[in-house]
Amino acid sequence: MKKALILMLASVALLAACEQKPYKPPVPNTDQDKPAVKLFEPQREALDKAKEVGKTLEQAGRDRGKAAEEAGR
């Protein structure tokens, strides 16, 4: 009987030691000192450069077309 009581008390003590602690959600990092990370900035810069090159090529094509018309007259 004594052994059963000791075994029961030991089991209760072990179960009490394994109690879950309440969940605390992580605190978001709100450092205002750090600059914001721009994820797609290199891709945007490349796209803008490509648009500028496209405009330049269109203008060159128009200029060549005008020059061809003038030469044909």
PDB file of N, CA, C and O in Angstrom:
ATOM      1  N   MET A   1       0.823  -1.186   0.000  1.00  0.00           N
ATOM      2  CA  MET A   1       0.000   0.000   0.000  1.00  0.00           C
ATOM      3  C   MET A   1       0.870   1.253   0.000  1.00  0.00           C
ATOM      4  O   MET A   1       0.589   2.217  -0.712  1.00  0.00           O
ATOM      5  N   LYS A   2       1.933   1.227   0.810  1.00  0.00           N
ATOM      6  CA  LYS A   2       2.827   2.372   0.865  1.00  0.00           C
ATOM      7  C   LYS A   2       3.509   2.608  -0.479  1.00  0.00           C
ATOM      8  O   LYS A   2       3.664   3.744  -0.927  1.00  0.00           O
ATOM      9  N   LYS A   3       3.912   1.502  -1.110  1.00  0.00           N
ATOM     10  CA  LYS A   3       4.578   1.616  -2.404  1.00  0.00           C
ATOM     11  C   LYS A   3       3.626   2.204  -3.452  1.00  0.00           C
ATOM     12  O   LYS A   3       4.054   3.010  -4.278  1.00  0.00           O
ATOM     13  N   ALA A   4       2.402   1.837  -3.435  1.00  0.00           N
ATOM     14  CA  ALA A   4       1.406   2.342  -4.379  1.00  0.00           C
ATOM     15  C   ALA A   4       1.176   3.836  -4.153  1.00  0.00           C
ATOM     16  O   ALA A   4       1.052   4.603  -5.108  1.00  0.00           O
ATOM     17  N   LEU A   5       1.118   4.243  -2.875  1.00  0.00           N
ATOM     18  CA  LEU A   5       0.927   5.661  -2.553  1.00  0.00           C
ATOM     19  C   LEU A   5       2.126   6.486  -2.996  1.00  0.00           C
ATOM     20  O   LEU A   5       1.958   7.575  -3.543  1.00  0.00           O
ATOM     21  N   ILE A   6       3.323   5.986  -2.768  1.00  0.00           N
ATOM     22  CA  ILE A   6       4.544   6.690  -3.188  1.00  0.00           C
ATOM     23  C   ILE A   6       4.599   6.761  -4.708  1.00  0.00           C
ATOM     24  O   ILE A   6       4.951   7.798  -5.270  1.00  0.00           O
ATOM     25  N   LEU A   7       4.256   5.674  -5.366  1.00  0.00           N
ATOM     26  CA  LEU A   7       4.247   5.654  -6.822  1.00  0.00           C
ATOM     27  C   LEU A   7       3.232   6.644  -7.377  1.00  0.00           C
ATOM     28  O   LEU A   7       3.513   7.327  -8.362  1.00  0.00           O
ATOM     29  N   MET A   8       2.057   6.732  -6.759  1.00  0.00           N
ATOM     30  CA  MET A   8       1.032   7.676  -7.186  1.00  0.00           C
ATOM     31  C   MET A   8       1.485   9.120  -6.980  1.00  0.00           C
ATOM     32  O   MET A   8       1.296   9.964  -7.857  1.00  0.00           O
ATOM     33  N   LEU A   9       2.080   9.402  -5.825  1.00  0.00           N
ATOM     34  CA  LEU A   9       2.569  10.758  -5.565  1.00  0.00           C
ATOM     35  C   LEU A   9       3.688  11.143  -6.528  1.00  0.00           C
ATOM     36  O   LEU A   9       3.744  12.283  -6.989  1.00  0.00           O
ATOM     37  N   ALA A  10       4.565  10.216  -6.829  1.00  0.00           N
ATOM     38  CA  ALA A  10       5.638  10.481  -7.788  1.00  0.00           C
ATOM     39  C   ALA A  10       5.057  10.752  -9.178  1.00  0.00           C
ATOM     40  O   ALA A  10       5.528  11.640  -9.888  1.00  0.00           O
ATOM     41  N   SER A  11       4.045   9.994  -9.559  1.00  0.00           N
ATOM     42  CA  SER A  11       3.404  10.198 -10.864  1.00  0.00           C
ATOM     43  C   SER A  11       2.743  11.569 -10.936  1.00  0.00           C
ATOM     44  O   SER A  11       2.854  12.262 -11.948  1.00  0.00           O
ATOM     45  N   VAL A  12       2.059  11.961  -9.871  1.00  0.00           N
ATOM     46  CA  VAL A  12       1.401  13.270  -9.841  1.00  0.00           C
ATOM     47  C   VAL A  12       2.449  14.380  -9.904  1.00  0.00           C
ATOM     48  O   VAL A  12       2.246  15.383 -10.588  1.00  0.00           O
ATOM     49  N   ALA A  13       3.552  14.211  -9.206  1.00  0.00           N
ATOM     50  CA  ALA A  13       4.611  15.222  -9.213  1.00  0.00           C
ATOM     51  C   ALA A  13       5.212  15.357 -10.613  1.00  0.00           C
ATOM     52  O   ALA A  13       5.475  16.469 -11.070  1.00  0.00           O
ATOM     53  N   LEU A  14       5.430  14.229 -11.294  1.00  0.00           N
ATOM     54  CA  LEU A  14       5.964  14.279 -12.654  1.00  0.00           C
ATOM     55  C   LEU A  14       4.987  14.939 -13.622  1.00  0.00           C
ATOM     56  O   LEU A  14       5.392  15.723 -14.481  1.00  0.00           O
ATOM     57  N   LEU A  15       3.709  14.623 -13.485  1.00  0.00           N
ATOM     58  CA  LEU A  15       2.716  15.239 -14.364  1.00  0.00           C
ATOM     59  C   LEU A  15       2.595  16.737 -14.104  1.00  0.00           C
ATOM     60  O   LEU A  15       2.396  17.510 -15.041  1.00  0.00           O
ATOM     61  N   ALA A  16       2.710  17.148 -12.873  1.00  0.00           N
ATOM     62  CA  ALA A  16       2.642  18.574 -12.546  1.00  0.00           C
ATOM     63  C   ALA A  16       3.850  19.304 -13.106  1.00  0.00           C
ATOM     64  O   ALA A  16       3.743  20.465 -13.501  1.00  0.00           O
ATOM     65  N   ALA A  17       4.995  18.640 -13.145  1.00  0.00           N
ATOM     66  CA  ALA A  17       6.205  19.257 -13.681  1.00  0.00           C
ATOM     67  C   ALA A  17       6.112  19.440 -15.191  1.00  0.00           C
ATOM     68  O   ALA A  17       6.778  20.315 -15.744  1.00  0.00           O
ATOM     69  N   CYS A  18       5.309  18.642 -15.859  1.00  0.00           N
ATOM     70  CA  CYS A  18       5.178  18.713 -17.316  1.00  0.00           C
ATOM     71  C   CYS A  18       4.037  19.633 -17.751  1.00  0.00           C
ATOM     72  O   CYS A  18       3.604  19.564 -18.901  1.00  0.00           O
ATOM     73  N   GLU A  19       3.559  20.459 -16.892  1.00  0.00           N
ATOM     74  CA  GLU A  19       2.448  21.345 -17.211  1.00  0.00           C
ATOM     75  C   GLU A  19       2.852  22.317 -18.317  1.00  0.00           C
ATOM     76  O   GLU A  19       3.966  22.841 -18.316  1.00  0.00           O
ATOM     77  N   GLN A  20       1.943  22.552 -19.255  1.00  0.00           N
ATOM     78  CA  GLN A  20       2.227  23.466 -20.356  1.00  0.00           C
ATOM     79  C   GLN A  20       2.149  24.904 -19.872  1.00  0.00           C
ATOM     80  O   GLN A  20       1.283  25.274 -19.080  1.00  0.00           O
ATOM     81  N   LYS A  21       3.075  25.694 -20.371  1.00  0.00           N
ATOM     82  CA  LYS A  21       3.057  27.113 -20.048  1.00  0.00           C
ATOM     83  C   LYS A  21       2.144  27.822 -21.046  1.00  0.00           C
ATOM     84  O   LYS A  21       2.022  27.376 -22.187  1.00  0.00           O
ATOM     85  N   PRO A  22       1.506  28.907 -20.640  1.00  0.00           N
ATOM     86  CA  PRO A  22       0.616  29.604 -21.580  1.00  0.00           C
ATOM     87  C   PRO A  22       1.390  30.145 -22.778  1.00  0.00           C
ATOM     88  O   PRO A  22       2.541  30.563 -22.653  1.00  0.00           O
ATOM     89  N   TYR A  23       0.749  30.130 -23.924  1.00  0.00           N
ATOM     90  CA  TYR A  23       1.367  30.580 -25.163  1.00  0.00           C
ATOM     91  C   TYR A  23       1.442  32.100 -25.185  1.00  0.00           C
ATOM     92  O   TYR A  23       0.453  32.787 -24.929  1.00  0.00           O
ATOM     93  N   LYS A  24       2.615  32.611 -25.491  1.00  0.00           N
ATOM     94  CA  LYS A  24       2.795  34.050 -25.670  1.00  0.00           C
ATOM     95  C   LYS A  24       3.207  34.276 -27.120  1.00  0.00           C
ATOM     96  O   LYS A  24       4.254  33.787 -27.545  1.00  0.00           O
ATOM     97  N   PRO A  25       2.403  35.007 -27.882  1.00  0.00           N
ATOM     98  CA  PRO A  25       2.770  35.235 -29.276  1.00  0.00           C
ATOM     99  C   PRO A  25       4.020  36.102 -29.358  1.00  0.00           C
ATOM    100  O   PRO A  25       4.258  36.931 -28.480  1.00  0.00           O
ATOM    101  N   PRO A  26       4.815  35.917 -30.398  1.00  0.00           N
ATOM    102  CA  PRO A  26       6.027  36.715 -30.535  1.00  0.00           C
ATOM    103  C   PRO A  26       5.699  38.183 -30.776  1.00  0.00           C
ATOM    104  O   PRO A  26       4.708  38.506 -31.432  1.00  0.00           O
ATOM    105  N   VAL A  27       6.512  39.042 -30.259  1.00  0.00           N
ATOM    106  CA  VAL A  27       6.322  40.479 -30.422  1.00  0.00           C
ATOM    107  C   VAL A  27       6.905  40.885 -31.771  1.00  0.00           C
ATOM    108  O   VAL A  27       8.053  40.551 -32.063  1.00  0.00           O
ATOM    109  N   PRO A  28       6.143  41.599 -32.603  1.00  0.00           N
ATOM    110  CA  PRO A  28       6.675  41.993 -33.906  1.00  0.00           C
ATOM    111  C   PRO A  28       7.820  42.984 -33.751  1.00  0.00           C
ATOM    112  O   PRO A  28       7.835  43.816 -32.844  1.00  0.00           O
ATOM    113  N   ASN A  29       8.768  42.870 -34.657  1.00  0.00           N
ATOM    114  CA  ASN A  29       9.924  43.755 -34.653  1.00  0.00           C
ATOM    115  C   ASN A  29       9.523  45.087 -35.288  1.00  0.00           C
ATOM    116  O   ASN A  29       9.189  45.141 -36.471  1.00  0.00           O
ATOM    117  N   THR A  30       9.557  46.134 -34.516  1.00  0.00           N
ATOM    118  CA  THR A  30       9.125  47.441 -35.016  1.00  0.00           C
ATOM    119  C   THR A  30      10.273  48.445 -34.957  1.00  0.00           C
ATOM    120  O   THR A  30      10.109  49.571 -34.488  1.00  0.00           O
ATOM    121  N   ASP A  31      11.429  48.017 -35.440  1.00  0.00           N
ATOM    122  CA  ASP A  31      12.568  48.931 -35.470  1.00  0.00           C
ATOM    123  C   ASP A  31      12.328  49.996 -36.534  1.00  0.00           C
ATOM    124  O   ASP A  31      12.257  49.691 -37.724  1.00  0.00           O
ATOM    125  N   GLN A  32      12.208  51.214 -36.106  1.00  0.00           N
ATOM    126  CA  GLN A  32      11.991  52.318 -37.041  1.00  0.00           C
ATOM    127  C   GLN A  32      13.311  52.828 -37.617  1.00  0.00           C
ATOM    128  O   GLN A  32      13.321  53.568 -38.600  1.00  0.00           O
ATOM    129  N   ASP A  33      14.418  52.430 -37.003  1.00  0.00           N
ATOM    130  CA  ASP A  33      15.722  52.905 -37.454  1.00  0.00           C
ATOM    131  C   ASP A  33      16.162  52.234 -38.751  1.00  0.00           C
ATOM    132  O   ASP A  33      16.873  52.842 -39.551  1.00  0.00           O
ATOM    133  N   LYS A  34      15.750  50.999 -38.964  1.00  0.00           N
ATOM    134  CA  LYS A  34      16.166  50.263 -40.141  1.00  0.00           C
ATOM    135  C   LYS A  34      15.327  50.682 -41.344  1.00  0.00           C
ATOM    136  O   LYS A  34      14.116  50.862 -41.217  1.00  0.00           O
ATOM    137  N   PRO A  35      15.960  50.840 -42.520  1.00  0.00           N
ATOM    138  CA  PRO A  35      15.175  51.170 -43.722  1.00  0.00           C
ATOM    139  C   PRO A  35      14.368  49.953 -44.174  1.00  0.00           C
ATOM    140  O   PRO A  35      14.757  48.808 -43.946  1.00  0.00           O
ATOM    141  N   ALA A  36      13.258  50.226 -44.808  1.00  0.00           N
ATOM    142  CA  ALA A  36      12.399  49.144 -45.293  1.00  0.00           C
ATOM    143  C   ALA A  36      13.107  48.407 -46.428  1.00  0.00           C
ATOM    144  O   ALA A  36      13.782  49.019 -47.255  1.00  0.00           O
ATOM    145  N   VAL A  37      12.946  47.112 -46.455  1.00  0.00           N
ATOM    146  CA  VAL A  37      13.561  46.288 -47.493  1.00  0.00           C
ATOM    147  C   VAL A  37      12.665  46.329 -48.719  1.00  0.00           C
ATOM    148  O   VAL A  37      11.467  46.058 -48.639  1.00  0.00           O
ATOM    149  N   LYS A  38      13.253  46.665 -49.841  1.00  0.00           N
ATOM    150  CA  LYS A  38      12.495  46.695 -51.088  1.00  0.00           C
ATOM    151  C   LYS A  38      12.811  45.417 -51.842  1.00  0.00           C
ATOM    152  O   LYS A  38      13.903  45.253 -52.385  1.00  0.00           O
ATOM    153  N   LEU A  39      11.836  44.510 -51.869  1.00  0.00           N
ATOM    154  CA  LEU A  39      12.075  43.170 -52.373  1.00  0.00           C
ATOM    155  C   LEU A  39      12.375  43.126 -53.867  1.00  0.00           C
ATOM    156  O   LEU A  39      13.310  42.442 -54.285  1.00  0.00           O
ATOM    157  N   PHE A  40      11.617  43.826 -54.659  1.00  0.00           N
ATOM    158  CA  PHE A  40      11.735  43.690 -56.102  1.00  0.00           C
ATOM    159  C   PHE A  40      12.352  44.930 -56.748  1.00  0.00           C
ATOM    160  O   PHE A  40      12.119  45.191 -57.928  1.00  0.00           O
ATOM    161  N   GLU A  41      13.121  45.681 -56.001  1.00  0.00           N
ATOM    162  CA  GLU A  41      13.705  46.912 -56.528  1.00  0.00           C
ATOM    163  C   GLU A  41      14.628  46.647 -57.727  1.00  0.00           C
ATOM    164  O   GLU A  41      14.525  47.372 -58.717  1.00  0.00           O
ATOM    165  N   PRO A  42      15.519  45.655 -57.693  1.00  0.00           N
ATOM    166  CA  PRO A  42      16.367  45.423 -58.881  1.00  0.00           C
ATOM    167  C   PRO A  42      15.554  45.076 -60.126  1.00  0.00           C
ATOM    168  O   PRO A  42      15.903  45.501 -61.227  1.00  0.00           O
ATOM    169  N   GLN A  43      14.479  44.311 -59.965  1.00  0.00           N
ATOM    170  CA  GLN A  43      13.654  43.960 -61.116  1.00  0.00           C
ATOM    171  C   GLN A  43      12.936  45.204 -61.660  1.00  0.00           C
ATOM    172  O   GLN A  43      12.805  45.375 -62.872  1.00  0.00           O
ATOM    173  N   ARG A  44      12.476  46.064 -60.750  1.00  0.00           N
ATOM    174  CA  ARG A  44      11.800  47.288 -61.201  1.00  0.00           C
ATOM    175  C   ARG A  44      12.762  48.190 -61.953  1.00  0.00           C
ATOM    176  O   ARG A  44      12.403  48.771 -62.978  1.00  0.00           O
ATOM    177  N   GLU A  45      13.998  48.311 -61.443  1.00  0.00           N
ATOM    178  CA  GLU A  45      14.991  49.143 -62.122  1.00  0.00           C
ATOM    179  C   GLU A  45      15.292  48.597 -63.508  1.00  0.00           C
ATOM    180  O   GLU A  45      15.403  49.364 -64.465  1.00  0.00           O
ATOM    181  N   ALA A  46      15.427  47.277 -63.628  1.00  0.00           N
ATOM    182  CA  ALA A  46      15.691  46.664 -64.930  1.00  0.00           C
ATOM    183  C   ALA A  46      14.527  46.899 -65.880  1.00  0.00           C
ATOM    184  O   ALA A  46      14.741  47.146 -67.067  1.00  0.00           O
ATOM    185  N   LEU A  47      13.303  46.827 -65.380  1.00  0.00           N
ATOM    186  CA  LEU A  47      12.130  47.061 -66.214  1.00  0.00           C
ATOM    187  C   LEU A  47      12.078  48.509 -66.693  1.00  0.00           C
ATOM    188  O   LEU A  47      11.760  48.771 -67.853  1.00  0.00           O
ATOM    189  N   ASP A  48      12.390  49.443 -65.807  1.00  0.00           N
ATOM    190  CA  ASP A  48      12.399  50.851 -66.191  1.00  0.00           C
ATOM    191  C   ASP A  48      13.461  51.120 -67.258  1.00  0.00           C
ATOM    192  O   ASP A  48      13.214  51.862 -68.209  1.00  0.00           O
ATOM    193  N   LYS A  49      14.643  50.515 -67.101  1.00  0.00           N
ATOM    194  CA  LYS A  49      15.699  50.685 -68.108  1.00  0.00           C
ATOM    195  C   LYS A  49      15.252  50.119 -69.449  1.00  0.00           C
ATOM    196  O   LYS A  49      15.500  50.715 -70.497  1.00  0.00           O
ATOM    197  N   ALA A  50      14.589  48.958 -69.409  1.00  0.00           N
ATOM    198  CA  ALA A  50      14.121  48.337 -70.645  1.00  0.00           C
ATOM    199  C   ALA A  50      13.065  49.215 -71.329  1.00  0.00           C
ATOM    200  O   ALA A  50      13.041  49.315 -72.556  1.00  0.00           O
ATOM    201  N   LYS A  51      12.208  49.839 -70.548  1.00  0.00           N
ATOM    202  CA  LYS A  51      11.208  50.737 -71.132  1.00  0.00           C
ATOM    203  C   LYS A  51      11.874  51.939 -71.784  1.00  0.00           C
ATOM    204  O   LYS A  51      11.458  52.376 -72.857  1.00  0.00           O
ATOM    205  N   GLU A  52      12.910  52.477 -71.138  1.00  0.00           N
ATOM    206  CA  GLU A  52      13.631  53.617 -71.715  1.00  0.00           C
ATOM    207  C   GLU A  52      14.301  53.221 -73.027  1.00  0.00           C
ATOM    208  O   GLU A  52      14.263  53.983 -73.994  1.00  0.00           O
ATOM    209  N   VAL A  53      14.914  52.037 -73.072  1.00  0.00           N
ATOM    210  CA  VAL A  53      15.557  51.556 -74.296  1.00  0.00           C
ATOM    211  C   VAL A  53      14.507  51.366 -75.381  1.00  0.00           C
ATOM    212  O   VAL A  53      14.759  51.680 -76.544  1.00  0.00           O
ATOM    213  N   GLY A  54      13.343  50.860 -75.021  1.00  0.00           N
ATOM    214  CA  GLY A  54      12.269  50.681 -75.994  1.00  0.00           C
ATOM    215  C   GLY A  54      11.822  52.013 -76.588  1.00  0.00           C
ATOM    216  O   GLY A  54      11.584  52.114 -77.791  1.00  0.00           O
ATOM    217  N   LYS A  55      11.710  53.028 -75.744  1.00  0.00           N
ATOM    218  CA  LYS A  55      11.326  54.353 -76.247  1.00  0.00           C
ATOM    219  C   LYS A  55      12.395  54.895 -77.194  1.00  0.00           C
ATOM    220  O   LYS A  55      12.079  55.485 -78.227  1.00  0.00           O
ATOM    221  N   THR A  56      13.661  54.691 -76.832  1.00  0.00           N
ATOM    222  CA  THR A  56      14.762  55.160 -77.685  1.00  0.00           C
ATOM    223  C   THR A  56      14.719  54.452 -79.035  1.00  0.00           C
ATOM    224  O   THR A  56      14.906  55.095 -80.068  1.00  0.00           O
ATOM    225  N   LEU A  57      14.477  53.152 -79.049  1.00  0.00           N
ATOM    226  CA  LEU A  57      14.417  52.413 -80.311  1.00  0.00           C
ATOM    227  C   LEU A  57      13.230  52.850 -81.160  1.00  0.00           C
ATOM    228  O   LEU A  57      13.344  52.940 -82.383  1.00  0.00           O
ATOM    229  N   GLU A  58      12.104  53.119 -80.533  1.00  0.00           N
ATOM    230  CA  GLU A  58      10.937  53.598 -81.282  1.00  0.00           C
ATOM    231  C   GLU A  58      11.236  54.947 -81.940  1.00  0.00           C
ATOM    232  O   GLU A  58      10.891  55.169 -83.101  1.00  0.00           O
ATOM    233  N   GLN A  59      11.874  55.836 -81.195  1.00  0.00           N
ATOM    234  CA  GLN A  59      12.215  57.144 -81.744  1.00  0.00           C
ATOM    235  C   GLN A  59      13.205  57.001 -82.895  1.00  0.00           C
ATOM    236  O   GLN A  59      13.078  57.686 -83.910  1.00  0.00           O
ATOM    237  N   ALA A  60      14.190  56.114 -82.745  1.00  0.00           N
ATOM    238  CA  ALA A  60      15.169  55.890 -83.817  1.00  0.00           C
ATOM    239  C   ALA A  60      14.474  55.329 -85.054  1.00  0.00           C
ATOM    240  O   ALA A  60      14.819  55.698 -86.177  1.00  0.00           O
ATOM    241  N   GLY A  61      13.505  54.449 -84.863  1.00  0.00           N
ATOM    242  CA  GLY A  61      12.760  53.901 -86.000  1.00  0.00           C
ATOM    243  C   GLY A  61      11.961  54.981 -86.708  1.00  0.00           C
ATOM    244  O   GLY A  61      11.910  55.016 -87.937  1.00  0.00           O
ATOM    245  N   ARG A  62      11.335  55.868 -85.931  1.00  0.00           N
ATOM    246  CA  ARG A  62      10.588  56.983 -86.548  1.00  0.00           C
ATOM    247  C   ARG A  62      11.532  57.889 -87.337  1.00  0.00           C
ATOM    248  O   ARG A  62      11.213  58.322 -88.443  1.00  0.00           O
ATOM    249  N   ASP A  63      12.693  58.166 -86.754  1.00  0.00           N
ATOM    250  CA  ASP A  63      13.666  59.032 -87.443  1.00  0.00           C
ATOM    251  C   ASP A  63      14.134  58.390 -88.740  1.00  0.00           C
ATOM    252  O   ASP A  63      14.256  59.080 -89.752  1.00  0.00           O
ATOM    253  N   ARG A  64      14.400  57.088 -88.736  1.00  0.00           N
ATOM    254  CA  ARG A  64      14.822  56.392 -89.949  1.00  0.00           C
ATOM    255  C   ARG A  64      13.711  56.411 -90.997  1.00  0.00           C
ATOM    256  O   ARG A  64      13.966  56.566 -92.191  1.00  0.00           O
ATOM    257  N   GLY A  65      12.469  56.248 -90.525  1.00  0.00           N
ATOM    258  CA  GLY A  65      11.348  56.282 -91.465  1.00  0.00           C
ATOM    259  C   GLY A  65      11.217  57.638 -92.128  1.00  0.00           C
ATOM    260  O   GLY A  65      10.976  57.724 -93.332  1.00  0.00           O
ATOM    261  N   LYS A  66      11.375  58.712 -91.341  1.00  0.00           N
ATOM    262  CA  LYS A  66      11.311  60.063 -91.912  1.00  0.00           C
ATOM    263  C   LYS A  66      12.451  60.281 -92.889  1.00  0.00           C
ATOM    264  O   LYS A  66      12.258  60.867 -93.954  1.00  0.00           O
ATOM    265  N   ALA A  67      13.641  59.811 -92.530  1.00  0.00           N
ATOM    266  CA  ALA A  67      14.790  59.986 -93.408  1.00  0.00           C
ATOM    267  C   ALA A  67      14.592  59.216 -94.706  1.00  0.00           C
ATOM    268  O   ALA A  67      14.986  59.695 -95.770  1.00  0.00           O
ATOM    269  N   ALA A  68      13.990  58.030 -94.639  1.00  0.00           N
ATOM    270  CA  ALA A  68      13.742  57.240 -95.847  1.00  0.00           C
ATOM    271  C   ALA A  68      12.709  57.929 -96.732  1.00  0.00           C
ATOM    272  O   ALA A  68      12.845  57.908 -97.955  1.00  0.00           O
ATOM    273  N   GLU A  69      11.693  58.532 -96.154  1.00  0.00           N
ATOM    274  CA  GLU A  69      10.677  59.234 -96.940  1.00  0.00           C
ATOM    275  C   GLU A  69      11.295  60.449 -97.643  1.00  0.00           C
ATOM    276  O   GLU A  69      11.015  60.707 -98.813  1.00  0.00           O
ATOM    277  N   GLU A  70      12.123  61.178 -96.927  1.00  0.00           N
ATOM    278  CA  GLU A  70      12.756  62.359 -97.506  1.00  0.00           C
ATOM    279  C   GLU A  70      13.728  61.964 -98.612  1.00  0.00           C
ATOM    280  O   GLU A  70      13.846  62.666 -99.616  1.00  0.00           O
ATOM    281  N   ALA A  71      14.416  60.856 -98.435  1.00  0.00           N
ATOM    282  CA  ALA A  71      15.373  60.414 -99.444  1.00  0.00           C
ATOM    283  C   ALA A  71      14.628  59.886-100.681  1.00  0.00           C
ATOM    284  O   ALA A  71      15.163  59.949-101.788  1.00  0.00           O
ATOM    285  N   GLY A  72      13.443  59.385-100.514  1.00  0.00           N
ATOM    286  CA  GLY A  72      12.670  58.830-101.617  1.00  0.00           C
ATOM    287  C   GLY A  72      12.033  59.906-102.475  1.00  0.00           C
ATOM    288  O   GLY A  72      11.623  59.613-103.598  1.00  0.00           O
ATOM    289  N   ARG A  73      11.934  61.105-102.008  1.00  0.00           N
ATOM    290  CA  ARG A  73      11.272  62.168-102.775  1.00  0.00           C
ATOM    291  C   ARG A  73      12.120  62.702-103.844  1.00  0.00           C
ATOM    292  O   ARG A  73      11.702  63.600-104.573  1.00  0.00           O
TER     293      ARG A  73
END
